[in-house]
Amino acid sequence: MIQHAQWIAPAGAEKHEPCHFRVEKTLRLEQVPPTLTVQITCDGNYLLEVNGVRVGRGPARGTREIAYYDEYDVSPWLHVGENRFSVLSVCMNFPAEATQPITPAVRMAIGDLAVTDRSWSAFLCSREWPEHGPLYTPQSGYAEWRNLNFAAAPEPAETVIVPADSPLQSKEVRKRDIPLPLETLRLPADVPAAAFVPRCDLNDPEFARISTAEPHSPLPPGAETALSALASGGDADVTLPVPPEGGGITLVIDFGKEISGFAEVDLTTGNAGVAADFTYEEELYRGDRLRADHTRTNPNYKMADRCVLRAGRQQCGNVLQERGFRLIQLTLRNVTGPVVIHRVRAVDRRYPFAERGDFFCGDYQLNRLWETARETVSACTTDIFTDCPWRERLFYCNDFYIENRTALKIFGDPRIHRRAFRMIVSQHRRDGLFTSCSPSIADENCPCALDNGKTDFHVILSGDLTLTMTLRDYYLHTGDAELVRECYGQMENMLKTFAAWRDGSGVIRPPQKYWNFIDWSFELNGMGFSGKGTSLLNFLFILSARALRVLAGAAGVECFISEAELARMLEQTLRVFHSPAQGVILDTDEDPAATAAMLKSLGVPPEGPFDITRTSRLTHALAALAGADRDLCKPMADEKRLTPELYYCIFLLDAMEQTGDTAAALKLIRRHWGAMLDSGTPTLWENGVHKIGKAGFGGSASLCHGFSSAPASFLQTAVLGIVPLEPGFVRFAFAPKCPELRFARGRVPTPHGAIRCHWTARDGRITAFLHVPEACVAVTPTGEYPAGDHELAWRV
């Protein structure tokens, strides 16, 4: 149906920044059909209404090459007679990474009754949605600045078809290949802070700065008791105290959970023109407010929205653009009459994961870690895997290395993973590389350089190298050879580009133009590697190429690089970077000091320099995984050396598991993740090693970050003891490696059903129960077992 529709917009929409517009169609029905499917997409964000009822928001994000459309059965909202179909849409009209817009446009089909064309009505909405407000973040675009206090209707405009030569017309329009998000209403848990604020100029667009810095004065007695009713569930009907001198009142509302979606406040105002400012955060700032102004970290991070209210009852909050938060700060400004808040709630929108994986053991901190990792990955997954709900909300291919593995073990739903890989490979560049974000605002024809004018941070070299390992992990968990065949050519081309950068010594030394980022531990300690040769990138290449060899077997082709060549490359890398005098493998054989301009461009405030030796635990962990002699890799256990941030600790955990040092892995987990869990956090933080929690990145670190979930994988593979040996768990190992924990039980999702097991360790002996799904074989310390239920026992 939608294939016959056209991209439409109001004439002149491309001149407005941002552009909010509506397109509408009225259809007369003689009878209500049992089902009527609407298919819809847009270049930006949309809100679909049928007969005034909100039906859906979207779309699922695409890329420069793909536009996904959503489907809704709208029959429950139809009636005999005239039926109005209305779409409110926003296009930023500038490069915003989360949407990568080209031009304002909507494309839609209403069953076989109507498709978007010139017969639809179109309206510009600049009276309700003023232009040129403040940026929220560069990734998401402008803040929502909405004016409900106006009488004029949207401005009618000529409906135009997007020109045939527009890049939008070349996008492939695909059906959404994942379920619609699960929407959950969340009620407030607490109102931890409230105060009066001074009157301010509502024309001042710096409301993020104002909310962060303005003085507070106390509310009258009884206000705290009254406001607590907002956290009691249902309608509260709280009458706010009137601020002195036409000032305002600010409330911090805590939902107790990470929200990815929308804040909704139902209230009645006695005077028109009151401004409702919304700030979103994950913890209190200075004890009595939320921090909206993050311009110290990034000059364009101003995380606040505004809604100007009319007199009477209405609902306000963010409408089109999802926000991430645990708390919101609602500030009502220039209040001269009574205000009654009837209800506050949040709409949490996530991918509808089923919790197919499970884990429980004798260490209750590890159990809490599993639960928190599960909540973190869930909160970070909407229409795609994102780095975090709160700050950027972007799909990074390097973060995907961790999120892919942990989501497969916790949830086992391959659909969102397939979509992620297809988005990545749709942006395969002619130089063989992939952009770090999908969608991306840049390719090799329009790179975006850092302040030093040399490094394009839209290509993260280590992120590209993890892609083959990510696809290999996906293949081992799912057995999906079809997707491997679909992606293999692009993956091989990428590795050929890296292989071409080898110098006379056989070591890869990448060009300056790409961001040679490895892990935040280096950047946070004043070290950068762009334009420099590193042992880390060479070890990553070896691991990536070995993964490609596995994928080549699945794709039925011969890999361009042999195991013998990779063994030579490992030998050459060690010859260049191993220092016998120091007994370590060096991170780099060049000066690693990062430039201040580079760190500033990445949003990393100056926090150094620090005196860091040019060798790290991560280097030795990658060397161990690449096959280096175990004695050379012993420094990875040295806690005095630079430890990776929570992000690349996955390689440290993998290396410790591979070398049999699970005690060291548990120590690492308890030290860095345990301290985090002791805070009572509902989700895992972005920083937990060199900077802790919100303190990272100048106070702008996120407290819910998917790449910090690596221990969830370790808990299933090392503690529970389940590891896939062949694709789809057709053969898997069951061999617990942490018997000091006394017992563990859990469930591992596979394409053939769940592996269920529990084991108990006592007096040097393990007794276990194991359910092997059909078509699978378990390899255990006591032999191999076919499908069915088995009881096992062995000595350790």
RAUR-V516090 format. One record per residue. PHI is phi in radians with two decimals (999 if undefined). PSI is psi in whole degrees, 0 to 359 (none if undefined). NEAR is the number of other C-alpha atoms within 8 Angstrom. Layout:
# RAUR-V516090
[[PHI/PSI/NEAR] [PHI/PSI/NEAR]]
This chain:
# RAUR-V516090
[[999/308/10] [-1.18/339/10] [-1.12/338/5] [-1.61/355/6] [-1.45/164/12] [-2.05/153/11] [-1.30/121/12] [-2.19/159/14] [-2.83/164/15] [-1.23/145/14] [-1.02/135/8] [1.46/4/6] [-1.07/330/11] [-1.22/350/9] [-1.57/351/6] [-1.78/136/9] [-2.37/108/11] [-1.33/168/12] [-1.92/117/17] [-1.82/132/12] [-2.64/164/15] [-2.15/147/12] [-2.22/142/14] [-2.44/155/11] [-2.55/133/9] [-1.91/128/8] [-2.16/139/8] [-1.70/128/8] [-1.99/130/10] [-1.41/336/6] [-2.65/156/7] [-1.53/121/9] [-1.23/153/6] [-1.09/327/5] [-2.48/147/7] [-2.55/115/10] [-1.68/125/11] [-1.73/130/13] [-1.94/131/14] [-2.60/142/13] [-2.57/167/14] [-2.72/168/14] [-1.73/77/13] [2.62/234/13] [-2.26/149/13] [-2.31/159/14] [-2.29/118/13] [-1.73/129/12] [-2.18/141/12] [-2.18/118/14] [0.92/41/10] [1.41/0/7] [-1.77/131/7] [-1.23/121/8] [-1.83/322/10] [-2.95/161/8] [-2.20/155/9] [3.07/206/10] [-1.59/179/13] [-1.07/133/9] [-1.17/147/12] [-2.01/212/12] [-2.37/187/14] [-1.09/337/10] [-1.80/342/10] [-2.27/137/12] [-2.10/126/15] [-1.68/141/13] [-1.96/150/14] [-1.79/157/14] [-2.19/139/9] [-2.39/137/9] [-1.51/112/9] [-1.75/7/12] [-1.01/328/11] [-1.11/342/5] [-1.86/10/8] [-1.69/160/10] [-2.58/165/9] [-1.17/135/10] [1.92/212/9] [-1.36/131/9] [-2.22/128/13] [-1.83/126/11] [-1.89/120/11] [-2.28/138/13] [-2.19/121/11] [-1.68/129/11] [-2.35/152/14] [-2.26/137/13] [-2.23/129/15] [-1.16/332/13] [1.07/24/13] [-2.66/161/9] [-1.14/104/8] [-2.01/124/13] [-1.11/328/14] [-1.22/336/10] [-2.13/334/12] [0.84/59/13] [-1.25/152/13] [-1.90/306/9] [-2.79/150/9] [-1.06/130/15] [-3.01/150/11] [-2.24/144/14] [-2.33/129/14] [-2.72/148/13] [-2.31/135/15] [-1.88/92/12] [0.89/223/10] [-1.80/20/7] [-1.58/325/6] [-2.83/149/7] [-2.29/156/14] [-1.10/129/14] [-2.79/192/11] [-1.17/345/9] [-1.34/349/6] [-1.37/151/10] [-1.48/144/12] [-2.31/146/14] [-2.48/139/12] [-1.54/144/14] [-2.10/35/12] [-1.27/345/11] [-1.29/319/9] [-1.39/327/10] [-2.16/86/11] [-1.04/155/10] [-1.55/166/9] [0.95/44/7] [-1.35/188/10] [-1.28/151/9] [-1.19/142/11] [-1.44/297/14] [-2.52/158/14] [-1.08/333/11] [-1.27/320/10] [-1.76/341/13] [1.77/210/11] [-1.23/153/13] [-1.14/154/13] [-1.38/118/12] [-2.23/101/11] [-2.02/139/10] [-2.02/106/12] [-1.54/354/9] [-1.68/62/10] [-2.55/155/8] [-1.78/337/4] [-1.28/145/5] [-1.35/166/4] [-0.97/151/10] [-1.39/117/7] [-1.08/146/8] [-2.50/159/10] [-1.13/135/8] [-1.43/125/14] [-2.11/155/9] [-1.65/135/10] [-1.03/131/12] [-0.98/150/6] [-1.11/333/5] [-1.56/5/5] [-1.24/140/8] [-1.01/337/7] [-1.09/325/8] [-1.20/340/10] [-1.53/354/7] [-1.19/140/10] [-1.39/127/7] [-1.66/112/9] [-2.02/149/8] [-1.19/140/7] [-0.91/125/10] [-1.80/18/6] [-2.37/161/8] [-1.14/158/7] [-1.10/154/7] [-1.13/153/10] [-1.51/122/9] [-1.76/127/8] [-2.20/128/7] [-1.37/132/8] [-2.06/133/9] [-1.77/153/10] [-1.07/147/15] [-1.78/336/10] [-2.89/158/11] [-2.12/85/14] [-1.35/347/8] [-2.68/146/9] [-2.78/148/13] [-2.88/164/11] [-1.45/149/13] [-2.27/158/14] [-1.24/163/10] [-1.14/148/10] [-2.49/168/7] [-1.39/113/5] [-1.27/351/6] [-1.49/352/4] [-1.32/116/6] [-1.31/355/7] [-1.51/46/7] [-1.24/341/9] [-1.18/315/12] [-1.15/318/10] [-1.06/313/8] [-1.07/327/12] [-1.36/325/11] [-1.94/347/6] [-1.17/152/8] [-1.24/150/6] [-1.99/146/8] [-2.28/152/7] [-1.24/153/7] [-1.42/161/9] [-1.20/161/6] [-0.97/144/5] [1.62/344/6] [-1.19/320/10] [-1.08/319/8] [-1.10/316/7] [-1.12/316/9] [-1.17/334/10] [-1.07/339/10] [-1.14/339/10] [-1.12/338/14] [-1.77/20/11] [-1.72/356/9] [1.54/145/9] [1.30/193/5] [-1.30/133/7] [-1.81/324/11] [0.92/56/8] [-1.57/121/11] [-1.52/121/9] [-1.42/146/9] [-1.12/141/9] [-1.33/127/9] [-1.19/150/12] [-1.25/147/5] [1.01/36/6] [1.12/26/10] [-1.40/215/15] [-2.44/176/14] [-2.34/137/12] [-2.13/137/12] [-2.24/136/11] [-1.78/126/15] [-2.08/122/14] [-1.81/124/12] [-1.64/352/13] [1.29/356/10] [-2.46/161/6] [-1.34/128/14] [-1.97/137/15] [-2.17/102/17] [2.83/242/12] [-2.38/145/14] [-1.76/136/11] [-2.26/124/12] [-2.14/123/12] [-1.79/118/12] [-2.58/167/12] [-2.16/129/12] [-1.95/143/15] [-1.47/339/10] [-2.26/146/12] [-1.35/157/9] [1.57/1/10] [-1.15/136/13] [-1.73/131/13] [-1.87/109/13] [-1.71/134/14] [-2.02/128/12] [-2.07/144/15] [-2.17/132/16] [-2.71/182/14] [-2.06/352/11] [-2.78/163/7] [-1.17/149/10] [-1.97/122/8] [1.01/22/5] [1.48/345/5] [-2.39/8/10] [-2.79/177/11] [-1.89/152/15] [-1.61/113/11] [-1.69/330/14] [-1.58/106/11] [-1.98/31/14] [-1.22/345/9] [-1.14/326/8] [-1.43/314/13] [-2.52/129/8] [-1.07/348/7] [-2.01/14/10] [-1.57/98/13] [-2.30/84/14] [-1.53/72/13] [-2.61/147/13] [-2.07/162/12] [-2.37/143/12] [-2.34/121/14] [-1.56/127/13] [-1.72/153/14] [-1.62/172/13] [-1.33/143/11] [1.91/188/8] [-1.49/139/8] [-2.86/170/9] [-2.07/137/8] [-2.34/165/9] [2.49/180/10] [-1.22/143/12] [-2.05/315/7] [-1.89/329/10] [-1.90/124/10] [-1.19/144/9] [-2.13/158/12] [-1.98/138/14] [-2.95/158/13] [-1.84/328/14] [-2.24/151/13] [-2.13/151/14] [-1.97/118/14] [-1.78/118/12] [-2.05/117/13] [-1.69/120/12] [-1.93/147/14] [0.99/54/12] [-1.61/123/13] [-2.06/353/11] [-2.30/183/8] [-1.20/146/12] [-2.26/129/12] [-2.06/123/11] [-1.65/118/14] [-1.51/322/12] [-2.82/143/12] [-2.24/133/12] [-2.71/167/11] [-2.16/147/13] [-1.90/108/14] [-1.59/124/13] [-2.06/117/12] [-2.40/165/14] [-1.11/137/13] [-1.40/68/8] [-1.18/142/7] [-1.69/139/6] [-1.47/74/7] [-1.34/332/11] [-1.57/154/12] [-2.65/156/9] [-2.72/139/13] [-2.74/138/9] [-2.55/186/12] [-1.38/357/8] [-1.90/109/7] [-1.26/340/7] [-1.21/321/8] [-1.17/325/10] [-1.12/318/11] [-1.11/324/9] [-1.11/316/13] [-1.04/313/12] [-1.10/320/8] [-1.26/322/11] [-1.10/319/14] [-1.04/314/10] [-1.13/322/10] [-1.13/311/15] [-1.12/320/14] [-1.08/313/10] [-1.15/336/14] [-1.60/5/16] [-2.10/113/11] [-2.02/259/12] [-1.53/355/11] [-2.88/169/11] [-1.24/130/13] [-2.09/160/13] [-1.15/318/14] [-2.85/154/15] [-1.30/329/17] [-1.47/309/14] [-1.64/294/9] [-1.79/321/10] [1.07/38/12] [-1.92/154/13] [-1.65/106/13] [-1.76/131/11] [-1.19/332/13] [-1.32/323/13] [-1.10/328/13] [-1.05/334/12] [-1.01/319/12] [-1.43/313/15] [-1.07/323/14] [-1.02/310/12] [-1.21/314/12] [-1.22/323/13] [-1.15/324/12] [-1.13/323/13] [-1.37/325/13] [-1.45/319/14] [-2.03/323/12] [1.16/33/11] [-1.87/106/10] [-1.30/347/8] [-1.11/314/8] [-1.19/330/11] [-1.23/316/10] [-1.02/317/9] [-1.06/319/11] [-1.07/313/10] [-1.11/320/10] [-1.17/324/9] [-1.12/317/13] [-1.09/309/12] [-1.26/341/10] [-1.16/342/9] [-1.88/27/13] [-1.11/127/11] [-1.57/161/10] [-1.17/337/6] [-1.42/5/6] [1.60/351/12] [-1.71/174/12] [-2.11/144/12] [-1.26/152/15] [-1.26/332/13] [-1.93/149/11] [-2.38/118/15] [-1.24/163/15] [-2.09/150/13] [-1.63/4/8] [-2.54/150/10] [-2.40/194/10] [-1.17/345/8] [-1.55/340/5] [-2.48/66/6] [-1.21/158/9] [-2.09/111/8] [-1.64/159/10] [-1.32/175/13] [-1.06/334/8] [-1.30/356/8] [1.29/7/6] [-2.11/327/9] [-1.84/126/12] [-1.66/108/12] [-1.42/4/10] [-1.38/351/14] [-2.03/114/12] [-1.79/112/14] [-1.05/315/10] [-1.12/326/12] [-1.10/320/11] [-1.09/317/14] [-1.18/331/12] [-1.29/346/12] [-1.10/319/13] [-1.16/324/13] [-1.18/324/13] [-1.15/316/12] [-1.18/324/11] [-1.09/316/12] [-1.07/317/10] [-1.05/316/14] [-1.12/318/13] [-1.12/325/13] [-1.41/331/13] [-2.02/336/12] [1.23/18/11] [-1.43/83/10] [-1.26/334/9] [-1.06/315/7] [-1.15/323/8] [-1.03/313/13] [-1.08/325/10] [-1.16/325/7] [-1.76/347/11] [-1.05/314/11] [-1.01/316/8] [-1.18/323/10] [-1.13/317/11] [-1.14/318/11] [-1.05/322/10] [-1.08/313/12] [-1.19/329/13] [-1.12/325/9] [-1.10/315/11] [-1.11/317/11] [-1.07/328/8] [-1.25/348/6] [-1.57/6/11] [-1.24/137/11] [-1.61/192/8] [-1.10/337/5] [-1.53/0/7] [1.50/9/9] [-1.78/138/14] [-1.30/125/13] [-2.23/100/11] [-1.27/157/12] [-1.11/157/8] [-1.06/330/10] [-1.13/340/9] [-1.81/152/15] [-1.41/110/14] [-1.53/63/13] [-1.48/138/11] [-2.00/299/8] [-2.71/149/10] [-1.10/342/10] [-1.02/325/11] [-1.26/307/11] [-1.06/321/12] [-1.19/346/10] [-1.98/25/11] [1.34/23/13] [-2.09/136/10] [-2.43/151/12] [-2.10/5/13] [-1.07/132/13] [1.38/9/11] [-2.12/151/12] [-1.43/137/13] [-2.34/148/12] [-1.17/326/14] [-1.06/314/12] [-1.15/325/11] [-1.20/318/12] [-1.11/319/13] [-1.09/321/13] [-1.07/316/11] [-1.06/314/12] [-1.10/320/11] [-1.16/318/14] [-1.20/325/12] [-1.14/322/9] [-1.11/321/11] [-1.08/326/14] [-1.14/323/10] [-1.11/317/9] [-1.17/326/13] [-1.07/320/12] [-1.08/320/9] [-1.19/325/10] [-1.43/350/11] [1.28/32/6] [-2.25/169/7] [-1.66/131/6] [-1.24/145/9] [-1.27/344/5] [-2.18/136/8] [-1.62/163/7] [-1.14/326/7] [-1.13/320/6] [-1.16/323/8] [-1.20/324/11] [-1.11/320/8] [-1.12/321/8] [-1.15/322/11] [-1.08/316/14] [-1.08/317/8] [-1.17/320/11] [-1.09/317/14] [-1.18/324/10] [-1.11/323/7] [-1.38/320/9] [-1.84/345/12] [-1.36/133/11] [-1.94/99/9] [-1.04/327/6] [-1.12/321/4] [-1.60/345/5] [1.23/30/8] [-2.42/165/11] [-1.74/124/14] [-1.32/145/13] [-1.11/316/12] [-2.60/154/13] [-1.73/15/9] [-2.21/172/6] [-1.13/119/5] [-1.58/1/10] [-1.06/126/8] [-1.43/151/11] [-1.37/148/7] [-1.08/324/7] [-1.12/322/9] [-1.13/313/11] [-1.10/320/13] [-1.09/319/10] [-1.16/332/9] [-1.49/0/7] [1.39/23/9] [-1.86/109/12] [-1.12/153/10] [-1.11/123/9] [-2.29/18/7] [-2.54/211/6] [-1.33/160/7] [-2.03/151/6] [-1.50/89/4] [-1.94/125/6] [-1.16/156/6] [-1.48/46/8] [-2.65/146/12] [-2.44/165/14] [-1.14/324/16] [-1.10/318/15] [-0.98/316/14] [-1.29/329/14] [-1.16/316/14] [-1.13/323/14] [-1.08/317/12] [-1.09/316/13] [-1.15/330/11] [-1.37/350/11] [1.89/12/7] [-1.17/156/10] [-0.96/136/7] [-1.04/325/8] [-1.11/327/5] [-1.20/338/11] [-1.72/3/14] [-1.00/328/9] [-1.05/349/11] [-1.17/342/14] [-1.55/355/7] [-1.42/107/8] [-1.24/350/8] [-1.39/345/4] [-1.54/164/11] [-1.02/123/11] [-1.67/139/11] [-1.13/157/14] [-1.19/175/13] [-0.92/332/13] [-1.02/295/14] [-1.60/10/10] [-1.07/344/12] [-1.04/324/11] [-1.29/326/10] [-1.16/317/14] [-1.11/316/11] [-1.07/317/10] [-1.18/320/12] [-1.14/321/13] [-1.17/318/11] [-1.13/324/8] [-1.54/2/8] [1.47/8/7] [-1.68/62/9] [-1.22/336/11] [-1.11/319/7] [-1.15/324/9] [-1.13/316/12] [-1.12/324/8] [-1.11/317/8] [-1.08/315/9] [-1.09/313/10] [-1.16/327/9] [-1.24/311/8] [-1.67/317/11] [-1.42/328/12] [-1.09/318/11] [-1.10/324/9] [-1.13/313/13] [-1.12/327/12] [-1.11/342/7] [-1.33/347/6] [1.50/10/6] [-1.02/140/8] [-1.42/347/10] [-2.47/167/12] [-1.56/141/17] [-1.48/164/14] [-1.27/322/15] [-2.12/137/14] [-2.72/9/13] [-2.09/298/10] [-1.64/328/8] [-2.26/147/8] [-1.95/123/9] [1.09/224/13] [-1.11/341/12] [-1.14/340/10] [-1.16/150/12] [0.97/48/11] [1.15/28/10] [1.58/8/9] [-1.97/18/11] [-1.27/152/13] [-1.55/154/14] [-1.84/16/11] [-2.61/98/15] [-2.34/119/17] [-1.04/329/16] [-1.28/357/13] [-1.62/10/13] [-1.63/11/15] [-0.91/321/13] [-1.03/337/12] [-1.05/323/13] [-1.17/316/11] [-1.06/321/11] [-1.08/323/12] [-1.39/321/15] [-1.41/316/11] [-1.60/315/14] [-1.42/304/12] [-1.20/323/16] [1.68/18/12] [-1.81/122/13] [-2.38/128/9] [-1.22/132/13] [-1.79/330/10] [-2.32/156/9] [-0.93/137/13] [1.29/16/15] [1.08/24/15] [-1.02/325/11] [-2.25/132/13] [-2.46/155/14] [-1.63/141/12] [-2.17/101/11] [-2.69/86/10] [-0.99/138/11] [-1.97/3/10] [-2.25/63/9] [-1.15/346/11] [-1.16/348/5] [-1.44/356/10] [1.36/313/10] [-2.78/159/11] [-2.74/150/14] [-2.56/156/12] [-3.13/186/13] [-2.48/132/12] [-2.10/120/14] [-1.28/139/14] [-2.38/167/12] [-1.11/345/9] [-1.85/7/9] [2.07/180/8] [-1.54/137/11] [-1.40/124/12] [-2.09/133/11] [-2.68/157/12] [-2.60/149/12] [-2.44/155/11] [-2.31/135/11] [-1.94/129/13] [-2.72/130/7] [0.95/43/4] [1.27/18/7] [-2.33/137/10] [-1.89/128/13] [-1.99/141/11] [-2.56/155/11] [-2.02/140/11] [-2.48/126/12] [-1.79/121/11] [-1.77/121/16] [-1.14/163/11] [-1.06/149/9] [1.23/10/8] [-2.08/158/13] [-2.29/133/12] [-1.73/133/12] [-1.83/117/11] [-2.23/171/10] [-1.10/344/7] [-1.91/11/7] [2.19/188/6] [-1.78/144/8] [-2.28/134/10] [-1.43/187/10] [-1.01/142/11] [2.30/187/8] [-1.75/136/8] [-2.43/145/9] [-1.96/131/8] [-2.26/159/9] [-2.72/141/9] [-2.76/163/9] [-1.67/148/6] [-2.12/none/5]]
